[in-house]
Amino acid sequence: MQGQVEYFGIRHHGPGSARRLVESLDALRPAEVLIEGPADLSELIPMLADQDMVPPVALLAYPAGEPERSVFWPFSVFSPEYQAILWAAKHDVPARFIDLPVYWRLRVSAPAAEPVAAPESEDTSDEHTQGSDDVAENPLARIRWDPIGALAFAAGYEDGESWWQDVIEENPEPGPIFAAVADAMRALREDVAPPQDDEAAREAHMRLEIAKSRKRDEGAVAVVCGAWHVPALTEKHTAKDDRALLKGVAKRKVSATWTPWTAPRLALSSGYGAGVRAPGWNRHLWETPRREQATRWIARIARCLRENGQVVSTASLIETERLAVSLAAIRGRPQVGFEELTDATVACMCFGNHKLWQSIAVDVLIGSAVGRIPRGVPLAPLLEDLQRQQKTARLKPEALERELSVDLRSDSGLFRSTLLHRLAALDVPWGKLDDPGRSRGTFRERWVLRWEPEYSVSLVENLVYGATIAQAASGRIIARSRQSNRLGELSDLVFEALTAQLPEAAAEVSTALEHRAGQATDCLEMLSALPPIADVLRYGKARHVDTGQMNALFDRIAGQASIALHHAARGLDEEAAGLLRDSIAAADRSIQLIESSALSMWIDALGEVIHDDQATALVAGQAARLLYESEHLDSDDAVDLLSRKLSPGTTTADAACFFEGFLEGAGNRLIHDADLRHCVSDWIMSLDEERFVESLPLFRRVFSNMDKMERRRLLDAVLGRQTTQTGYQVIESVDPLWSEHMRRINEILSGGAIDG
């Protein structure tokens, strides 16, 4: 006797679908539950029902020995498939997956760039169609791409998300929704071409699996699948025809397990095809009684605003709910929904300030939930390797911050440093360097460690680059280098590879850096590449890394930058001049530090800039200061240059820019160089009141790095006062100074001019 088959067309990660599904399963009491999912991984279903399994989690699978080709099937607490599995476990009913096996989906190699999300049946959000001109112009293509969007359009809605929320997720009395959705999908499929390739194979495989259960089970069989597939699964097809669609794909061994996942990766904005617009809202719908959903959601928003320092009164909460109810009535919605609550929140609690709402929107709508898997579940390869290395390094992942100092001269210190640098390369910042600039080129590093749960998810996603921490870090750096075409970025990647002890990645990125250096013509790009390469060279001295190739490359880029500097300094606007000035300062420090053979070329290039009348004044001033500080420009020449640049023949704007470039960050030099000080003083005194007031922000920037004592010493030098070692003037009587001081205060208060 063949069992009864009931089909439940659901929306992936839909709380309304999940709630109605559980109600239907309670009424049907099936003998077996069949779920859309990889058929060869059904043995992992019981793990998902473990009481220690905390969603969101993902089913992870990859060809044995090839974790870089991983595929993921995410599950949230509000996923209908997850609730179907829990129901089956609670009622001791067998449950299994019926979709194509993993090896079928992995028969074509995935590109080694990002983890592959498993194909989903359909996405009910119209946002899934954005960017597709064919879909926008072809209604039939839209139906296949976004069937729910097509239904919404027919019902007069602007998007599928709103329609589905009204009919399924937020409708207090939806009625027999699964039959209605199946009929709607059947009507839609009549207008599109028959499915091809994987879609046809998937539906054929599911029909065959359903037929097996129907013959085997005497009771009812529940089939939980994407709504789009229901009409195809109920159609009459011969087993022979279905098997013919599945021929030609060889079986192969697959490794699989469960892994933690995060709420942000369930969002459509993350790029997940079956993602939802607001995972936080969907979780709220699932966990909150229907009558309290609006009230509790408003309270949650108010709590977030208050935690961010905003004042939110109880009256504002009441007005928010009243406005949301009114909006729902005006719009003809069955009950207060997501859009009404958002509009009411912006109006009543954010006082019309959309930026205030946006400051908390991510926390409220998406959230930061991280899943957890039980101890007995096999770990993904990278997580296993991390646990081994943590044990070797004797480092325990802890949620609280702790400081760690490592000595690179010891094997244990080098091992710990290497592990932390490799994790950083994988975008897993378990450890953050404290004052990284000081650590470079030394034998000691100071780290601040703090483990976050989402780091486990990040590691799993990096399986595309390798099965061990070292392989994945190396693969990721190489992949990033292939996507980059900037010298500065490539230089940073070389340093990253060397600090992480990844010679293969360092060699490949170095080759890419050399190739790019041969093509570079932009002076700013070449200057920005010098500091990272200098760090590489300093790092090599600390860790005994062969950097001979980098030395030659540094000299080559420094020479090219020197040649290009003269023309690069001309005709720049304020923003571009600021960027070039900062790059010149950083490059100069690197060239001086490394004692590059290109130093003489660099000095000549700076000299050309300061004597070029077309050079931007800010950059010319910076060049003059660097030459003055390195004693390639003596005091007399510096005073003469400054006098010419600040003379009445120079525009006020150019004079101010040269002054800023020459003295910003080096104002204390005026204390010791009397001639330089007199030159600057004469220029300031020559400014009329209007130009002086305009220049006050400039003077503040120039002298801002001087401490209180340095400013006092400069003032004493300007006023010609002799000081003791403590910086105080020795005088016989204070009376004359006090009288003069009071005279000046009275003149200022009365608005009169100040003499001398």
Secondary structure, 3 states (H helix, E strand, C coil): CCCCEEEEEECCCCHHHHHHHHHHHHHHCCCEEEEEEEHHHHHHHHHHCCCCCECCEEEEEEECCCHHHCEEEEECCCCHHHHHHHHHHHCCCCEEEEECCHHHHCCCCCCCCCCEECCCCCCCCHHHHCCCHHHHHCHHHHHHHCHHHHHHHHCCCCCHHHHHHHHHHCCCCCCCHHHHHHHHHHHHHCCCCCCCHHHHHHHHHHHHHHHHHHHHCCCCEEEEEEHHHHHHHHCCCCHHHHHHHCCCCCCCCEEEEEEECEHHHHEHHHCCCCCECCHHHHHHHHHCCHHHHHHHHHHHHHHHHHHCCCCCCHHHHHHHHHHHHHHHHHHCCCCCCHHHHHHHHHHHCCCCCHHHHHHHHHHHHHCCCECECCCCCCCCHHHHHHHHHHHHHCCCCCCCCEEEEEECCCHHHHHHHHHHHHHHHCCCCCEEECCHHHHCCCCEEEEEECCCCHHHHHHHHHHHHCCCHHHHHHHHHHHHHHHCCCHHHHHHHHHHHHHCCCHHHHHHHHHHHHHHHHHCCCHHHHHHHHHHHHHHHHHHHHHCCCCHHHHHHHHHHHHHHHHHHHHHCECCCHHHHHHHHHHHHHHHHHHHHHCCCCHHHHHHHHHHHHCCCCECHHHHHHHHHHHHHCCCCCHHHHHHHHHHHCCCCCCHHHHHHHHHHHHCCCCCHHHHCHHHHHHHHHHHHHCCHHHHHHHHHHHHHHHCCCCHHHHHHHHHHHHCCCCCCCCCCCCCCCHHHHHHHHHHHHHHHHCCCCCC
